[in-house]
Amino acid sequence: MAAGRIPQSFIDELLARVDIIEVIDAHLPLKKVGRSYQALCPFHREKTPSFNVNPDKQFYHCFGCGASGSAIRFLMEHARLGFVEAVTQLADRVGLEIPTATGPVRRHGHAELYAVLDQATQWFVAQLRQHPAAGPAVAYLKQRGLSDRIAAAYRIGYAPPGWDHLLCGLGTDPDRVDALVRGGMLARKDGGACYDRFRDRVMFPIADPRGRVIGFGGRVIGEGSPKYLNCPETPIFHKGGEVYGLPQALQGHDKPKRLFVVEGYMDVLALAQHGITNAVATLGTALTREHLGRLFRVVPDLVFCFDGDDAGLRAAWRALETALAYLSEGRSVGFLILPNGEDPDSLVRAEGPGLFERAEAVTPLSTFLFERLSAGTNPRTVEGRARLLEMAVPLLATVPTVLCAISLRSTCRTGHAWMRPAGWHQAAVHAPLRAGTSRNARCPRWSVRPSRPCCMSPAWRSPCRRTASRIWPACPARGSISWWRSWAWCTRTPASVARPSWNGTTTASREPI
């Protein structure tokens, strides 16, 4: 199909349905600044963000190199896709069928799917109250401590046993059957016949931030496999990027500042039952960049709750690795590691919401990072510190430099000997280049203020032309005087030049940097 044969009316409709923020955010982390979003431009080298994305106009523009365009242009330029490939990818994302050269344009918009899934939600809720076989499902929910109020707020329902209850209840004509199939509620056999995908399960509707149902998760009652079953991928449901409970979390707070991220539907419901409504759950998948992008667009602070066993700690570490590259100024990540053998559901039912309400119970990302790294080494030995730095530097390199400095400074205060000044020096040397950096000199971002009196020995000078006198750190804490006591030096300083030590004296270093 030639690119020129795609009607302009279809392109206009496609761009109207696509969210350019979600498209670009899947390729590079965006930071909200005012009403727009910013990032380092992917089309040229720069040190301060000049790449802006306007969600109102659905348009991006770089003030540095002049690159601009729509979501289609971004995929063509950044992902190196052809026009047709870019249009196809976006059309698949929003559920539109591209016109073919031989057939009429057949468009499957979102409205029909949203409508049929909302009707399915109402039907499942009615079955939980009316169907003769719903008794075990009701008993299960009560045994888990859920009230009618929480069940109604989260629209919990029931899919009766049998192969055609939903099909007979909602599939009144071929078009509606087709919509239910595309929405993941019905499955189609090879012969063309359809049957209910969910049978004898408690149903949990999954909604987008606007409250529109986009899919379902079902928990089997009694014996059966799998224990939890989700909808397949559909034009409006992408399991790797959706979370459960987000609209309820947003409705329960005028402007939420923190979200707890847990692992299961029942964890969210149990926390809500005890008054903690700002909790969401991934859908049985590991944390992804899509999850982080969606959540950071609504709150600046995320707390991940994991079990204290080995599996939980491994999941926490994977979440940390994913979150490192997504942090920016104004965002924070913490970890709430629960006692071994406990999950949020069991813990809140046994002890109440106290643990989730205490700020000191949350471990900051920087503390969790270095505690885990130092668990298998001895940070008080030279070898241990070297090993720790070897493991830490690649991780820290994925974080913006300012955040790296803040995290390291915070960790120094906790008493980690290996991350005291010498360790910070090495981490700073390997940090990514930032604004104000000479790429040839490979200096960390330090601002030089020659007007300040030099407190180092007059004999000490760096040959870097940017270094005149005292080197004053460019403030991760916005000019805090406490940072003026920190030292840095240019990596081009000859090995024979004496460098300042952290106790105020000078030491000669001949080790290569």
Order of alpha helices (4+ residues) and beta strands (2+ residues): alpha-alpha-beta-beta-beta-beta-beta-alpha-alpha-alpha-alpha-alpha-beta-alpha-alpha-beta-beta-beta-beta-beta-beta-alpha-beta-alpha-beta-alpha-beta-alpha-beta-alpha-alpha-beta-alpha-alpha-alpha-alpha-beta-beta-beta-beta
